[in-house]
Amino acid sequence: MLAAKGLESSEERARADLVVLNTCTVTSSADEDLRQTLRRVHRENPAARILITGCYAQRAPEELASFPGVEWVVGNSHKTRIADLVTIGRDPAAPALYHGNILVGDIFAQHEFLSSPVLDSAADRARPNLKIQDGCNNRCSFCIIPFVRGPSRSAPADEVVEQVRALSGRYREIVLSGINLGRWGREPGSRLRLADLLRLLLERTGVERLRLSSVEPMDLSDDLLGLMAASPRIAKHVHAPLQSGSDRILRRMHRKYRPRHYADRIRKARALMPHAAIGADVMAGFPGETDADFEESRRFIEDLPFTYLHVFTYSERPGTPAGADRDGVPVCVRKERNRRLRELAADKNRCFRELMVGRTLSAVTLHEPGRALTDNYLDVELSRPREPNALIQITIGAITENGLSEMRT
């Protein structure tokens, strides 16, 4: 959008006239990372006009507007107006001026999917992410995202088809993503679901491989899992956020499933796709988590066929119910539980990788020289250089510290 207004991308941040910082606010550490980056940008390039957008901007615009060098703060509610704002000037209907221009509206009033065209900025990546869903209707007690992203809304099916068609001419693998991807198509009046969209993409585009990002367990329907298993053009990769294997803690988190529901979906996925990657997000040290709760969660995870975990140490997020919970777990205990879960995840991942030795796997070559990513989400060191962005067959020779290596011929 900025390019369409005549602006050119600068190769060096220190020489740019305009610096746009797109922010996350899912954790306090994400906020701190942004503040450090903001100070560094202003120190390196005091003359640059700085525009801050994204989730932190939506949540705390006045705070960000007070930093030196910040000329605009634009929430998720007004992202599509950034190009006009920086080239034409402040919208006369904008909210009050705090420091420069602040454009932040009611994110819950936003029901259309704010789409953008396929951009050439993905040209240096072998696996572009295509966002097809935004927002979330869940109210997990630890999560601020619904309050900065708004309600769930989906990109129109025809638009997704056109974007995938355009991307498939340049890329072998496309990753479909969203804030709550499994809710694609769930708006009132819509009869399409995520599995239906996948069928349309397989029928109407030449995409060689589609990969799904995170899908909540209650959205892993038999239809969706069956389609993933049956189609050679869909990556055998399931990522289903768990957060905890303790029933009591899941209730405190306001999650919409119980451990038995989650286990049923994961075991169904494994039965249909014996060599699929199966991953989860897990949180250690949630408020109120006792030693017994943690041990219940650890055993639950140990019993399921995970191939990797993303383990997070709980950190308080102001503005959420959990953030106000006084029954907090000591930080040292949180970190120790995190360590134990990471060790468990490492053991599971190593066992999974060992099963792949001697097998021939499909993989997409990455831009990092000599590396590829398999259909079932394993990193492979290639025996010889290949061109990036190609689908190849690789026979696995051995495991490495964190991945696999190709058999040398």
C-alpha positions as CSV (number, residue, x, y, z in Angstrom):
1,M,0.0,0.0,0.0
2,L,2.9,2.4,0.8
3,A,4.6,1.5,-2.5
4,A,1.4,2.3,-4.3
5,K,1.6,5.8,-2.9
6,G,5.1,6.3,-4.3
7,L,7.2,5.3,-1.3
8,E,10.2,3.1,-1.7
9,S,11.5,0.5,0.7
10,S,14.8,1.4,2.4
11,E,17.5,-1.2,2.7
12,E,18.8,0.4,5.9
13,R,16.6,1.4,8.8
14,A,19.1,4.0,9.8
15,R,18.6,5.9,6.5
16,A,14.8,5.6,6.3
17,D,12.5,8.6,6.4
18,L,9.6,6.4,7.8
19,V,9.9,3.4,10.1
20,V,6.8,1.2,10.7
21,L,6.9,-1.1,13.7
22,N,4.2,-3.8,13.7
23,T,3.7,-4.9,17.3
24,C,2.7,-7.9,19.3
25,T,1.3,-7.8,22.8
26,V,0.6,-11.4,23.6
27,T,3.1,-11.3,26.6
28,S,4.8,-8.7,28.7
29,S,8.1,-9.7,27.2
30,A,6.7,-8.9,23.7
31,D,5.9,-5.4,25.0
32,E,9.4,-4.9,26.4
33,D,10.9,-6.1,23.1
34,L,9.0,-3.4,21.3
35,R,10.0,-0.7,23.7
36,Q,13.7,-1.6,23.3
37,T,13.4,-1.7,19.5
38,L,11.6,1.7,19.5
39,R,14.4,3.3,21.6
40,R,17.0,1.8,19.3
41,V,15.3,3.0,16.2
42,H,15.1,6.5,17.5
43,R,18.7,6.5,18.7
44,E,20.0,5.2,15.3
45,N,17.8,7.6,13.2
46,P,16.5,10.5,15.2
47,A,15.1,12.2,12.1
48,A,12.9,9.2,11.1
49,R,9.1,9.5,11.5
50,I,8.0,6.4,13.4
51,L,4.6,4.8,13.0
52,I,3.6,2.0,15.5
53,T,0.8,-0.3,14.6
54,G,-0.5,-3.8,15.6
55,C,-1.8,-5.2,18.8
56,Y,0.3,-3.2,21.3
57,A,-0.8,-0.1,19.5
58,Q,-4.5,-1.2,19.8
59,R,-4.1,-1.9,23.5
60,A,-2.1,1.1,24.8
61,P,-1.9,3.9,22.2
62,E,-1.3,6.7,24.7
63,E,1.6,4.9,26.2
64,L,3.3,4.4,22.8
65,A,2.6,7.9,21.6
66,S,4.6,9.3,24.5
67,F,7.9,7.9,23.2
68,P,10.3,10.2,21.4
69,G,10.2,10.0,17.7
70,V,6.7,8.5,17.5
71,E,4.6,10.4,15.0
72,W,1.7,8.0,14.6
73,V,0.0,5.2,16.6
74,V,-2.4,3.2,14.5
75,G,-4.4,0.3,15.9
76,N,-5.4,-2.9,14.1
77,S,-8.8,-1.1,13.6
78,H,-7.2,1.3,11.1
79,K,-4.3,-0.5,9.6
80,T,-5.6,-0.2,6.1
81,R,-5.5,3.6,6.4
82,I,-1.8,3.8,7.1
83,A,-0.8,4.7,3.6
84,D,-3.2,7.6,3.4
85,L,-2.2,8.7,6.9
86,V,1.5,9.1,6.2
87,T,1.1,10.6,2.7
88,I,-2.0,12.8,3.0
89,G,-2.2,13.6,6.6
90,R,-4.4,13.1,9.7
91,D,-7.9,11.9,9.1
92,P,-10.3,14.7,10.3
93,A,-12.4,12.0,11.9
94,A,-9.5,10.6,13.9
95,P,-9.6,10.5,17.7
96,A,-8.0,13.2,19.8
97,L,-4.4,14.1,19.2
98,Y,-2.1,12.8,22.0
99,H,1.3,12.9,20.3
100,G,1.2,13.1,16.6
101,N,-1.8,11.1,15.2
102,I,-3.5,8.3,17.1
103,L,-6.0,6.2,15.1
104,V,-7.6,3.5,17.3
105,G,-11.2,2.5,17.0
106,D,-13.5,-0.1,18.5
107,I,-12.0,-3.4,17.3
108,F,-15.2,-5.3,18.3
109,A,-17.1,-3.2,15.7
110,Q,-15.0,-4.7,13.0
111,H,-16.6,-7.6,11.2
112,E,-15.1,-7.5,7.8
113,F,-11.8,-9.3,7.1
114,L,-9.2,-6.6,6.4
115,S,-7.5,-8.2,3.4
116,S,-4.5,-7.0,1.4
117,P,-3.2,-8.2,-2.0
118,V,-0.5,-10.8,-2.4
119,L,2.8,-8.8,-2.0
120,D,6.2,-9.3,-3.4
121,S,7.6,-8.9,0.1
122,A,7.3,-12.7,0.5
123,A,9.7,-13.2,-2.4
124,D,12.7,-14.1,-0.1
125,R,10.8,-16.9,1.6
126,A,10.2,-20.4,0.4
127,R,7.1,-20.9,2.5
128,P,4.9,-17.8,2.5
129,N,2.2,-17.4,5.1
130,L,-1.3,-16.5,3.8
131,K,-3.5,-15.1,6.5
132,I,-7.1,-16.2,5.9
133,Q,-8.8,-15.5,9.3
134,D,-8.5,-12.9,12.0
135,G,-9.9,-12.3,15.5
136,C,-11.1,-14.7,18.1
137,N,-14.4,-15.3,19.9
138,N,-12.9,-17.3,22.7
139,R,-12.2,-15.7,26.1
140,C,-9.3,-17.7,27.5
141,S,-8.5,-16.2,30.9
142,F,-4.8,-15.6,30.1
143,C,-5.2,-14.1,26.6
144,I,-5.4,-10.4,25.5
145,I,-5.8,-11.2,21.8
146,P,-9.6,-10.9,21.4
147,F,-9.4,-7.4,22.9
148,V,-6.9,-6.2,20.3
149,R,-7.9,-8.3,17.3
150,G,-11.7,-8.3,17.7
151,P,-14.2,-11.0,16.7
152,S,-13.5,-13.9,14.4
153,R,-13.9,-13.1,10.7
154,S,-12.8,-14.9,7.6
155,A,-11.4,-13.9,4.2
156,P,-13.9,-14.7,1.5
157,A,-13.4,-18.1,-0.1
158,D,-13.0,-16.7,-3.7
159,E,-10.4,-14.2,-2.5
160,V,-8.4,-17.0,-0.8
161,V,-8.6,-19.1,-4.0
162,E,-7.3,-16.2,-6.0
163,Q,-4.4,-15.4,-3.6
164,V,-3.4,-19.1,-3.4
165,R,-3.5,-19.3,-7.2
166,A,-1.2,-16.3,-7.5
167,L,1.2,-17.6,-4.8
168,S,1.3,-21.1,-6.2
169,G,2.9,-19.8,-9.4
170,R,5.9,-18.8,-7.4
171,Y,6.0,-21.2,-4.3
172,R,5.8,-24.9,-3.8
173,E,4.4,-24.7,-0.3
174,I,1.9,-22.2,1.2
175,V,1.1,-22.0,4.9
176,L,-2.5,-21.0,5.8
177,S,-2.7,-19.1,9.0
178,G,-5.0,-17.1,11.2
179,I,-5.5,-16.0,14.8
180,N,-8.0,-18.9,15.2
181,L,-7.7,-20.7,11.9
182,G,-10.2,-23.5,12.6
183,R,-13.0,-20.9,12.9
184,W,-12.6,-19.9,9.2
185,G,-16.1,-19.8,7.6
186,R,-18.0,-19.8,10.9
187,E,-19.7,-16.5,10.5
188,P,-23.6,-16.5,10.6
189,G,-25.0,-17.6,7.3
190,S,-21.9,-19.3,6.0
191,R,-22.1,-23.0,5.3
192,L,-18.4,-23.4,4.3
193,R,-15.9,-24.8,6.8
194,L,-12.1,-25.0,6.7
195,A,-12.2,-28.5,5.1
196,D,-14.5,-27.1,2.4
197,L,-12.1,-24.3,1.7
198,L,-9.2,-26.8,1.4
199,R,-11.2,-28.8,-1.2
200,L,-11.8,-25.6,-3.2
201,L,-8.1,-24.8,-3.1
202,L,-7.1,-28.3,-4.2
203,E,-9.7,-28.2,-7.0
204,R,-9.2,-24.7,-8.3
205,T,-5.5,-24.0,-7.9
206,G,-2.3,-25.7,-8.7
207,V,-0.8,-25.4,-5.3
208,E,1.6,-28.3,-4.7
209,R,1.5,-28.3,-0.9
210,L,-0.7,-26.6,1.7
211,R,0.2,-26.5,5.3
212,L,-2.1,-25.6,8.2
213,S,-0.8,-23.5,11.1
214,S,-2.4,-23.9,14.5
215,V,-5.9,-25.3,14.7
216,E,-7.8,-25.5,18.0
217,P,-8.6,-29.1,19.0
218,M,-12.4,-28.6,18.9
219,D,-12.0,-27.6,15.2
220,L,-10.1,-30.8,14.2
221,S,-13.2,-32.4,12.8
222,D,-13.2,-35.9,11.4
223,D,-13.8,-34.3,8.0
224,L,-10.8,-32.1,8.3
225,L,-8.5,-34.8,9.6
226,G,-9.7,-37.3,6.9
227,L,-9.0,-34.8,4.2
228,M,-5.5,-34.0,5.5
229,A,-4.8,-37.7,5.6
230,A,-6.1,-38.5,2.1
231,S,-4.6,-35.6,0.2
232,P,-0.9,-35.8,-0.8
233,R,-1.0,-32.0,-1.3
234,I,-1.7,-31.3,2.3
235,A,1.2,-31.5,4.8
236,K,0.9,-34.2,7.4
237,H,1.2,-31.7,10.2
238,V,-1.2,-31.1,13.1
239,H,-0.6,-28.3,15.6
240,A,-3.3,-28.2,18.3
241,P,-2.9,-25.8,21.2
242,L,-3.2,-27.7,24.5
243,Q,-2.0,-25.3,27.2
244,S,-2.5,-27.8,30.0
245,G,-3.3,-31.5,30.4
246,S,-5.0,-30.8,33.8
247,D,-8.7,-30.7,33.7
248,R,-8.9,-28.3,36.7
249,I,-6.4,-25.9,35.1
250,L,-8.1,-26.0,31.7
251,R,-11.3,-24.9,33.5
252,R,-9.4,-22.0,35.2
253,M,-8.1,-21.1,31.7
254,H,-11.7,-21.0,30.3
255,R,-10.6,-23.5,27.6
256,K,-13.5,-25.1,25.7
257,Y,-12.4,-28.7,25.9
258,R,-11.5,-31.3,28.5
259,P,-8.4,-33.5,28.3
260,R,-10.4,-36.5,27.1
261,H,-11.7,-34.4,24.1
262,Y,-8.2,-33.3,23.3
263,A,-6.7,-36.8,23.5
264,D,-9.4,-38.2,21.2
265,R,-8.5,-35.7,18.5
266,I,-4.8,-36.3,18.8
267,R,-5.1,-40.1,18.7
268,K,-7.5,-39.8,15.7
269,A,-4.9,-37.7,13.9
270,R,-2.2,-40.2,14.6
271,A,-4.3,-43.2,13.5
272,L,-5.0,-41.5,10.2
273,M,-1.5,-40.1,9.7
274,P,1.1,-42.5,11.3
275,H,4.1,-40.4,10.5
276,A,2.6,-36.9,10.9
277,A,4.1,-34.1,12.9
278,I,1.9,-33.5,15.9
279,G,2.6,-30.4,18.1
280,A,1.1,-28.4,20.8
281,D,1.4,-25.2,22.8
282,V,1.8,-25.9,26.5
283,M,1.9,-23.4,29.4
284,A,3.9,-23.9,32.6
285,G,3.0,-22.3,35.9
286,F,-0.5,-21.0,35.2
287,P,-2.0,-19.3,38.4
288,G,-3.3,-22.0,40.8
289,E,-1.3,-24.8,39.1
290,T,-0.3,-27.1,42.0
291,D,2.4,-29.8,41.9
292,A,-0.4,-32.3,41.4
293,D,-1.9,-30.3,38.5
294,F,1.5,-30.1,36.8
295,E,2.2,-33.8,37.2
296,E,-1.3,-34.6,35.8
297,S,-0.5,-32.4,32.8
298,R,3.0,-33.9,32.3
299,R,1.7,-37.4,32.4
300,F,-1.1,-36.5,29.9
301,I,1.5,-35.1,27.5
302,E,3.8,-38.0,28.0
303,D,1.0,-40.4,27.0
304,L,0.1,-38.7,23.7
305,P,2.0,-39.0,20.4
306,F,3.5,-35.5,20.2
307,T,6.5,-34.9,18.1
308,Y,7.3,-31.5,19.4
309,L,6.0,-28.9,21.9
310,H,6.1,-25.1,22.1
311,V,6.5,-24.6,25.9
312,F,5.8,-21.2,27.4
313,T,6.4,-20.0,31.0
314,Y,3.2,-18.2,32.1
315,S,3.7,-14.5,32.5
316,E,1.0,-12.1,33.8
317,R,-0.8,-10.2,31.1
318,P,-2.5,-7.0,32.4
319,G,-6.1,-6.7,31.3
320,T,-6.8,-10.4,31.5
321,P,-8.6,-12.3,34.3
322,A,-5.6,-14.5,34.9
323,G,-3.4,-11.4,35.2
324,A,-5.4,-10.3,38.3
325,D,-5.3,-13.8,39.9
326,R,-3.5,-13.6,43.3
327,D,-2.9,-17.4,43.3
328,G,0.3,-17.1,41.3
329,V,3.0,-19.7,41.0
330,P,6.6,-18.6,42.1
331,V,8.6,-17.7,39.0
332,C,11.4,-20.2,40.0
333,V,8.7,-23.0,40.0
334,R,7.4,-21.9,36.7
335,K,10.8,-22.1,35.1
336,E,11.5,-25.5,36.6
337,R,8.3,-26.9,35.2
338,N,9.1,-25.3,31.8
339,R,12.5,-27.1,31.9
340,R,10.9,-30.5,32.6
341,L,8.4,-30.1,29.8
342,R,11.1,-29.1,27.4
343,E,13.1,-32.2,28.3
344,L,10.0,-34.3,27.7
345,A,9.4,-32.6,24.3
346,A,13.1,-33.1,23.3
347,D,12.8,-36.9,24.1
348,K,9.7,-37.2,22.1
349,N,11.1,-35.3,19.2
350,R,14.3,-37.4,19.2
351,C,12.3,-40.7,19.2
352,F,10.2,-39.4,16.2
353,R,13.3,-38.4,14.3
354,E,14.8,-41.8,14.9
355,L,11.8,-43.4,13.3
356,M,12.5,-41.4,10.1
357,V,16.0,-42.8,9.5
358,G,16.0,-44.8,6.3
359,R,12.6,-43.4,5.1
360,T,12.2,-41.2,2.0
361,L,10.3,-38.0,2.8
362,S,8.9,-35.2,0.7
363,A,10.5,-31.8,1.6
364,V,10.6,-28.2,0.4
365,T,14.1,-26.7,0.0
366,L,14.6,-23.5,2.0
367,H,16.5,-20.3,1.2
368,E,19.0,-21.2,3.9
369,P,21.6,-23.1,1.8
370,G,21.6,-26.8,2.3
371,R,18.4,-27.1,4.3
372,A,14.9,-28.4,3.7
373,L,11.7,-28.9,5.7
374,T,9.9,-32.1,5.4
375,D,6.2,-32.7,4.9
376,N,6.1,-33.8,8.6
377,Y,7.9,-30.7,9.8
378,L,11.4,-31.9,10.3
379,D,14.6,-29.9,9.4
380,V,17.0,-31.7,7.1
381,E,20.6,-31.0,6.3
382,L,21.0,-31.8,2.6
383,S,23.9,-33.8,1.3
384,R,24.4,-31.3,-1.6
385,P,23.1,-27.9,-2.4
386,R,19.7,-27.5,-4.1
387,E,17.9,-24.5,-5.5
388,P,15.5,-23.1,-2.9
389,N,11.7,-23.4,-3.2
390,A,11.6,-26.9,-4.7
391,L,9.8,-30.0,-3.6
392,I,12.2,-32.9,-3.5
393,Q,12.3,-36.5,-2.2
394,I,14.9,-37.1,0.5
395,T,16.1,-40.3,2.0
396,I,17.1,-39.8,5.6
397,G,20.5,-41.1,6.6
398,A,20.8,-40.1,10.3
399,I,19.5,-37.8,13.0
400,T,21.4,-34.6,13.9
401,E,21.3,-32.6,17.1
402,N,18.0,-31.0,16.3
403,G,16.9,-32.5,12.9
404,L,17.9,-35.0,10.3
405,S,20.5,-35.4,7.6
406,E,20.1,-36.7,4.1
407,M,21.7,-40.0,3.2
408,R,24.8,-39.5,1.1
409,T,24.9,-41.4,-2.2
